[in-house]
Amino acid sequence: MNLTELQTEVYAITNRPDLADRTLSAIRAATLKIHQADYFYKDLRETGISFLTSDFLQQFDYRTVFPLWRSLSYLRRTDINYFDNGQIYEVVTPGHVVDDYALNRTNVCYVAGAVLQVRSSEAFQYALLGYYANPDITLAGYSSWVALDHPFAIIYQAAANIFKSIGKDQEWQAWTMQAQEQLQEVRISNIEARGI
């Protein structure tokens, strides 16, 4: 469903079309909440990146290039055509960039602030980057696979949010339970790319 269709469905539950702005906000918040409930394979993006020069240490300001960035999944050294299967860098936290002897580890990458840092055992310029993306919840560009594949997860959560905001606690509780059931369906269907 698109944003307008979701909004219509929420109105059907809440019977509050007078709360248009609040309903849109609730839908956008519910969409983000569901996408961030787990690391779903449908949120994974892969792209080639090219650094300015070949070097052992590389930095990449991910937020300027990928504004919907949520979290790093993997980084792999490659060639200019992104065909070579090179070193896969271990994703570590900033506190684990040194070994037990306080020496810098190599073939690791980590995120510090809005910068992806890479320490390599050999100079490189090209890499394949895998990252989890947030959905686009802007009014103009709204896009969510959850809205397409599991729209009632968003609809029920948004309706629950509306009921809570207008002080209808019994309705909030009932629709929150429905939303939780739908979220469980989203998880069951989208954690693994291949069904059993």
Backbone as a ProteinNet text record, in pm:
[ID]
protein_1_A
[PRIMARY]
MNLTELQTEVYAITNRPDLADRTLSAIRAATLKIHQADYFYKDLRETGISFLTSDFLQQFDYRTVFPLWRSLSYLRRTDINYFDNGQIYEVVTPGHVVDDYALNRTNVCYVAGAVLQVRSSEAFQYALLGYYANPDITLAGYSSWVALDHPFAIIYQAAANIFKSIGKDQEWQAWTMQAQEQLQEVRISNIEARGI
[TERTIARY]
83.5	0	87.5	35.8	106.1	60	116.3	89	-58.7	-120.3	-261.5	-350.9	-319.5	-398	-384	-263	-241.9	-323.8	-321.1	-393.8	-544.7	-598.5	-740.2	-775.2	-688.8	-712.7	-708	-615.7	-608.7	-735.5	-783.8	-909.7	-1025.3	-1027.4	-1134.7	-1137.3	-1020.9	-1012.5	-1040.3	-978.8	-988	-1111.9	-1168.3	-1280.9	-1245.9	-1118.9	-1073.2	-1002.5	-1074.8	-1012.3	-974.9	-1026.8	-991.1	-847.1	-787	-648.6	-553.1	-564.8	-487.6	-337.5	-289.8	-145.6	-93.3	-168.5	-128.3	-127.4	-222.9	-228.8	-108.5	-74	44.7	170.4	181.3	296.8	300.1	184.1	176.4	215.2	174.4	209.8	360.5	417	561.8	640	596	663.2	650.9	532	510.7	597.5	609.5	692.9	837.5	889.9	1028.4	1046.9	952.7	960.1	967.3	885	881.3	1010.3	1057.3	1182.6	1299	1298.8	1409	1390.9	1285.6	1261.1	1359.6	1425.5	1520.9	1606.7	1699.4	1780.4	1723.5	1629.2	1559.8	1641	1644.7	1723.6	1673.6	1547.9	1495.7	1543.6	1601.5	1658.4	1806.5	1863.9	2005.6	2028.5	2125	2163.9	2310.5	2346.7	2486.4	2524	2640.5	2686.3	2838.3	2890.6	3034.5	3073.7	3187.5	3238.8	3382.2	3418.4	3551.7	3613	3728.8	3801.7	3884.9	3930.1	4003.7	4136.4	4205.1	4334.6	4342	4440.3	4465.4	4548.4	4503.6	4573.5	4541.6	4619.5	4598.7	4489.4	4474.5	4373.4	4276.3	4149.3	4048	3938.8	3878.8	3765.9	3654.4	3533.4	3417.9	3306.8	3264.5	3153.8	3023.4	2969.2	2856.3	2727.1	2706.4	2578.5	2556.1	2663.8	2646.6	2609.1	2656.3	2626.8	2499.8	2480.3	2365.4	2284.1	2197	2125.1	2031.2	1991.1	1902.5	1980	2111.7	2199.2	2147	2141.9	2106.9	2226.2	2287.5	2400.9	2481.7	2609	2701.7	2678.2	2679.5	2670.5	2805.6	2866.1	2994.8	3067.1	3195.8	3279.3	3376.9	3390.9	3478.2	3562.5	3693.4	3783.3	3755	3764.1	3736.3	3820.2	3792.5	3865.3	3776.7	3826.7	3755.3	3620.3	3604.7	3478.3	3385.6	3432.4	3357.1	3330.1	3424	3410.8	3503.3	3619.6	3718.1	3665.5	3674.5	3633.7	3752.3	3775.8	3889.5	3857.3	3945	3936.4	3801.8	3740.4	3623.5	3675.6	3645	3693.9	3603.7	3666.1	3590.6	3531.1	3402.8	3335.8	3355	3419.7	3447.1	3394.1	3393.2	3359.6	3488.3	3479.7	3601	3694.1	3640.5	3723	3803.1	3778.3	3847.3	3936.6	3987.6	4075.6	4220.6	4249.2	4384.4	4375.2	4486.6	4488.2	4530.8	4556	4594.5	4728.5	4808.5	4939.8	4935.8	4816.3	4794.6	4846.3	4851.3	4890.8	4764.5	4770.7	4656.5	4627.2	4502.2	4459.7	4441.8	4460.7	4436.9	4320.4	4272.8	4158.3	4034.4	4018.3	3900.6	3837.3	3709.8	3640.6	3546.9	3520.6	3431.5	3372.4	3262.1	3196.5	3226.2	3276.7	3301.2	3227.4	3120.3	3036.8	2970.3	2987.3	2928.9	3035.1	3145	3254.9	3284.7	3292	3335.9	3487.7	3556.5	3702.4	3744.2	3848.2	3896.1	4047.1	4095	4238.9	4266.3	4347.7	4371.1	4516.8	4540.6	4677.8	4744	4665.1	4721.1	4642.7	4709	4645	4531.3	4422.6	4308.7	4234.9	4154.4	4076.9	3928.8	3894.1	3755.4	3704.6	3574.5	3515.1	3366.5	3313.2	3169	3121.5	3022.1	2969.9	2828.3	2800.7	2664.9	2620.7	2504.4	2453.1	2301.4	2250.2	2106.7	2054.7	1949.6	1892.3	1759.7	1734.9	1603.5	1509.5	1378.9	1285	1279.9	1235.5	1212.9	1073.7	1067.1	937.8	896.6	963	922	786.7	714.7	583.7	596.4	699.2	716.4	772.7	854.5	922.2	891.3	784.4	752.9	768.9	850.2	875.7	910.7	835.4	856	808.3	896.7	854.7	752.7	757.9	658.7	519.8	511.6	383.5	328.1	416.3	372.3	337.4	423.3	408.6	327.5	330.5	263.6	198.8	109.9	58.5	-11.6	-74.7	-149.5	-59.5	65.6	160.5	173.3	178.7	188.1	53.4	-53.1	-186.5	-225.1	-208.2	-247.5	-161.6	-30.9	56	20.6	-6.5	-43.9	-177.2	-273.8	-403.2	-384.7	-301.9	-274.1	-213.4	-121.2	-59.2	-163.3	-256.4	-361.5	-449.7	-491.3	-575.5	-505.4	-377.7	-303	-298	-279.4	-265.8	-396.2	-509.7	-637.1	-697.7	-618	-660.3	-754.3	-759.4	-844.2	-757.2	-734.4	-639.9	-684.6	-814.6	-860.4	-837.6	-871.3	-848.3	-699.5	-621.2	-475.2	-422.1	-466.4	-418.4	-459.3	-583	-632.5	-556	-534.8	-467.9	-317.2	-262.7	-120.8	-98.3	-190.7	-178.3	-187.2	-278.1	-288.7	-160.6	-103.9	20.2	135.6	141	247.7	237	115.4	95.7	143.4	111.5	155.1	307.6	368.6	515	578.7	519.8	571.3	565.1	458.9	448.2	556.6	584	690.9	823.7	850.8	976.9	985.2	879.5	879.8	907.5	851.8	862.3	986.3	1059.5	1163.4	1299.2	1321.3	1453.9	1544.1	1491.8	1564.2	1514.3	1607.1	1569.2	1504.7	1530.3	1475.7	1380.7	1259.8	1163.1	1204.8	1152.7	1185	1101.9
-119.3	0	125	229.9	357	433.7	550	627.3	666.7	704.6	743.2	623.5	507.4	386.9	347.1	357.8	327.5	422.9	550.1	651.3	620.6	582.5	548.1	431	330.4	213.6	250.8	338.9	382.6	459.5	544.8	616.8	518.3	410.1	311.9	250.3	240	183.6	289.7	405.5	508.2	595.9	603.2	692.1	836.9	873.6	1009.7	1072.5	1094.5	1161.2	1305.8	1360.6	1496	1504.1	1389.2	1384.5	1345.8	1411.9	1375.1	1384.5	1497.1	1512.9	1413.1	1394.5	1300.1	1157.3	1127	992.5	968.2	1065.3	1050.4	1032.6	1108.6	1095.7	957.3	907.8	775.1	665.5	679.8	581.7	583.4	701.2	713.3	655.5	684.9	632.3	480.2	428.9	283.5	214.1	274.4	216.9	206	313.5	311.6	211.6	206.9	114.1	-31.2	-66.2	-204.7	-239.9	-151.5	-178.5	-194	-116.4	-120.5	-227.3	-307.2	-412.5	-528.4	-539	-646.9	-610.4	-696.9	-677.9	-767.2	-711.7	-785.9	-785.3	-898.9	-908.5	-811.6	-774.6	-680.8	-537.7	-510.9	-378.7	-371.6	-483.1	-488.3	-432.5	-342.5	-284.2	-315.8	-340.8	-363.8	-267.1	-207.3	-111.3	-110.9	-76	-58	81.7	92.3	224.3	236.6	357.4	385.9	497	467.8	569.5	651.9	769	858	799.4	728.8	668.5	529.5	453	322.7	343.9	284.6	305	190.8	183.8	83.4	126.9	256.9	314	395.2	366.2	437.5	488.1	598.5	655.1	686	671.9	693.8	757	877.4	945.3	890.1	789.1	716.2	798.1	885.5	956.6	1052	1107.9	1197.6	1121	997	916.5	832.1	781.2	694.6	753.6	850	917.2	826.5	712.3	620	511	524.2	427.8	398.9	269.7	227.5	163.1	65.8	-1.3	-78.1	-96.3	-167.3	-317.3	-384.9	-530.3	-592.5	-548.5	-604.7	-511	-534	-463.3	-563.9	-563.4	-658.7	-585.3	-605.2	-547	-611.7	-531.1	-582.1	-505.7	-528.4	-456.5	-346.6	-278.4	-165	-204.1	-329.2	-376.2	-440.6	-448.2	-509.2	-657.7	-723.8	-867.5	-951	-896.9	-972.3	-998.6	-1123.1	-1158.9	-1145.8	-1026.2	-999.4	-1017.1	-965.6	-974.1	-922.1	-1000.3	-951.8	-897.3	-771.2	-707.7	-742	-771.1	-800.8	-670.4	-670.9	-553.9	-560	-457.1	-451.8	-321.1	-312.5	-186.7	-106.5	25.1	106.5	61.5	3.1	-44.8	-169.7	-232.4	-356.4	-341.5	-221.6	-201.3	-234.1	-261.5	-305.6	-447.2	-520.2	-657.6	-661	-780.8	-796.8	-733	-703.1	-641.1	-491.1	-436.4	-293.7	-251.1	-346.1	-315.7	-303	-213.4	-196	-324.6	-365.2	-480.8	-438.1	-531.3	-503.7	-588.2	-554	-621	-612.1	-492.2	-463.6	-333.6	-319.1	-193.5	-167	-39.6	-1.2	135.1	162.8	291.8	375.5	496.6	593	720.5	750.1	864.2	836.2	927	909.2	868	807.6	771	621.1	555	415.9	417.6	352.8	345.3	203.9	194.7	64.5	58.1	-50.7	-77.9	-208.2	-199.2	-313.1	-358.2	-485.8	-538.7	-508.2	-466.4	-424	-304.3	-223.1	-103.9	-144.4	-70.5	-97.1	33.6	33.2	151	121.4	-3.9	-38.8	-143.4	-132.8	-227.5	-244.8	-357.2	-380.5	-358.5	-278.4	-241	-292	-360.1	-402.7	-327.5	-265.3	-193	-207.9	-195.4	-197.9	-55.3	-37.4	95.6	109.3	229.2	262.7	287	275.6	308	459.2	500.6	642.2	674.3	750.8	782.4	927.5	991.9	1128.1	1123.9	1233.5	1238.7	1226.6	1287.6	1287.8	1156	1088.2	969.9	841	837.3	720.8	590.3	500.6	371.9	269.7	161.5	58.1	-76.4	-175.3	-309.3	-364.5	-319.1	-362.7	-313.8	-190.8	-136.6	-217.2	-272.4	-352.4	-495.6	-556.7	-698.8	-727.5	-636	-656	-525.1	-468	-334	-324.2	-433.1	-423.4	-416.8	-452.8	-430.2	-280.7	-203.3	-57.5	1.4	-42.9	11.1	-7.6	-128.9	-155	-77	-66.5	9	157.7	210.5	351.6	377.8	288.7	304.5	302.7	211.5	206.2	338.1	393.7	521.5	633.6	634.3	736.3	720.9	598	576.1	620.7	591.9	634	785.9	851.6	998	1069.9	1002.7	1067.3	1009.6	933.3	886.8	768	691.7	572	450.2	426.9	323.9	181.7	153.8	18.1	-12.7	81.5	63.2	54.5	138.9	135	-4.3	-58.5	-190.6	-299.1	-296.4	-397.6	-390.7	-269.9	-256.5	-277.1	-251.2	-281.5	-432	-508.7	-655.6	-701.8	-643.6	-678.3	-642.4	-526.1	-481.8	-575.4	-622.5	-714.9	-848	-894.9	-1017.5	-998.3	-884.5	-855.5	-843.6	-780.1	-769.2	-907.8	-998.3	-1135.4	-1199.2	-1172.6	-1224	-1164.4	-1036	-971.7	-1041.6	-1066.8	-1133.1	-1274.7	-1350.8	-1488.9	-1493.8	-1400.3	-1401.8	-1333.9	-1257.9	-1173.1	-1174.5	-1267.4	-1280.8	-1362.4	-1469.3	-1554.5	-1527.8	-1518.8	-1492.1	-1613.4	-1731.7	-1854.6	-1919.5	-1952.2	-2018.6	-2162.2	-2215.5	-2354.1	-2451.3
0	0	0	-56.1	-50	74	93.7	214.5	225.8	116.4	117.5	152	96.3	125.4	271.8	325.7	467.3	553.9	517.7	593	592.6	479	468.3	559.2	562.9	649.4	797.8	834.4	975	1010.8	921.3	945.2	966.5	890.8	903.4	1043.6	1105.9	1241.1	1346.5	1333.5	1437.9	1425.5	1303.3	1275.4	1310.2	1281.9	1312.3	1192.4	1081	966	995.9	1106.4	1146.1	1197.6	1225.4	1274.7	1162	1048.9	929.7	953.1	1004	1025.9	1128.3	1234.9	1339.2	1285.4	1198.3	1139.1	1048.4	965.4	880.1	964.4	1069.9	1159.6	1224.7	1266.2	1328	1228.9	1103.8	1000.2	976.2	966.3	943.1	1061.2	1183.3	1302.4	1309.4	1277.8	1280.3	1175.5	1059.1	952.3	998.4	1052.9	1100.1	1213.5	1305.3	1418.9	1372.1	1275.6	1227.5	1153.2	1067.9	996.6	1094.5	1202.2	1298	1405.2	1395.2	1493.2	1478.3	1362.7	1339.4	1218.3	1183.9	1064.1	955	880.3	776.5	647.8	580.8	457.2	350.5	353.5	253.3	276.4	391.8	418.5	381.1	339.7	304.7	164.8	153.9	24.8	-0.1	-125.6	-161.7	-272.5	-258	-357.8	-362.7	-476.6	-489	-443.5	-378.9	-342.2	-391.7	-426.1	-478.4	-394.5	-336.6	-260.8	-358.1	-317.7	-406.9	-453.3	-361.3	-393.7	-333.8	-375.1	-315.2	-188.9	-76.8	49.6	145.3	254.2	358.5	456.6	473.9	562.8	478.4	493.2	415.7	510	471.7	544.8	446.3	493.3	406.7	489	453.2	520.5	462	528	470.1	465.9	561.2	569.3	451.1	396.5	282.3	156.1	143.7	25	42.1	163.8	192.6	308.3	281.8	390.4	469.8	413.6	485.7	560.4	567.7	636.1	776.1	808.9	944.9	1013.4	945.8	1007.7	904	935.3	846.7	856.5	743.5	742.2	707.2	596	555.8	461.3	447	350.6	292.8	161	92.9	-10	-3.7	-103.8	-239.2	-345.5	-479.5	-581.7	-709.1	-813.8	-872.8	-973	-1032.2	-1090.3	-1131.4	-1189	-1086.2	-961.8	-851.1	-874.9	-944.6	-969.1	-881	-846.6	-769.8	-629.2	-586.5	-451.5	-356.9	-307.7	-221.5	-74.3	7.6	152.7	204.5	292.5	364.6	497	523.6	645.2	762.9	874.9	996.1	1049.8	1075.1	1132.3	1283.2	1338.4	1482.4	1539.5	1670.1	1735.7	1750	1764.7	1776.4	1888.8	1992.4	2103.9	2073.7	1958.1	1923.1	1799.9	1775.4	1660.3	1692.2	1819.1	1857.6	1912.4	1902	1951.5	2098.5	2150.6	2291.5	2324.6	2222.4	2242.4	2214.4	2203.8	2177.1	2040.4	1946.2	1809	1723.1	1625.6	1536.2	1460.3	1460.2	1382	1236.9	1145.7	1004.5	955.8	837.3	775.5	863.9	920.7	1001.7	952.3	981.9	955.3	1071.7	1093.6	1202.3	1172.3	1237.8	1221.7	1344.9	1321.3	1427.9	1388.8	1460.2	1421.8	1288.7	1193.2	1059.7	958.9	1007.2	919	932.5	817.4	812.4	800	893.3	895.1	852.9	770.4	723.2	741.5	800.8	814.1	738.9	634.6	547.4	553.1	526.7	522.3	389.2	292.1	164	110.9	32.9	-21.7	-115.5	-109.8	-198.7	-224.3	-330.6	-366.9	-383.5	-411.7	-442.5	-344.7	-312.3	-218.8	-248.6	-205.2	-204.5	-62	-48.5	82.4	97.1	206.6	240.2	363.8	356.7	472.8	481.2	604.1	625.1	614.7	535.9	513.4	586.5	634.9	688.1	571.1	593	485.8	465.7	349.4	324.1	377.9	486.9	547.1	522.1	426.4	392.1	321.8	329	263.8	112.8	56.6	-89	-142.6	-64	-115.5	-43.5	34.1	118.1	41.1	98.5	35.5	143.3	145.7	247.2	195.1	201.5	163.1	262.8	387.9	487.1	444.1	395.7	350.4	233.1	152.2	37.8	77.1	159.9	192.1	318.5	413.7	543.2	589.5	511.1	543	678.5	722.6	847.3	969.9	955.3	1065.7	1091.8	985.3	996.8	1038	974.9	1000.9	1147.6	1199.6	1338.3	1436.6	1409.5	1499.6	1496	1378.2	1365.8	1436.1	1419.5	1486.7	1638.3	1687.1	1831.1	1878.1	1799.3	1835.3	1842.2	1748.4	1748.4	1871.7	1900.2	2017.3	2145.9	2156.8	2275.8	2285.6	2171.9	2172.8	2207.3	2189.5	2221.9	2350.8	2423.9	2556.1	2557.5	2449.6	2445.3	2474.7	2603.7	2646	2614.5	2622.6	2590.2	2442.5	2355.9	2213	2183	2249.4	2232.9	2265.4	2379.2	2420.8	2320	2274.8	2180.6	2048.3	1994.7	1865.9	1878.9	1996	2019	2012.8	2068.5	2060.9	1916	1838.6	1697.1	1622.2	1654.6	1590.5	1623.6	1746.8	1786.4	1712.6	1692.4	1614	1470.8	1412.6	1275.9	1267.1	1367.7	1369.5	1374.2	1448.9	1453.4	1314.6	1240.5	1103.2	1013.5	1030.8	953.7	983.2	1110.4	1147.9	1089.9	1102.5	1053.7	903.6	830	684.4	627.4	707	648.4	716.4	806.9	867.2	774.3	720.2	626.9	485.1	390.6	251.4	185.4	239.8	180.9	280.5	235.1	321.9	350.5	455.7	495.8	419.5
[MASK]
++++++++++++++++++++++++++++++++++++++++++++++++++++++++++++++++++++++++++++++++++++++++++++++++++++++++++++++++++++++++++++++++++++++++++++++++++++++++++++++++++++++++++++++++++++++++++++++++++++

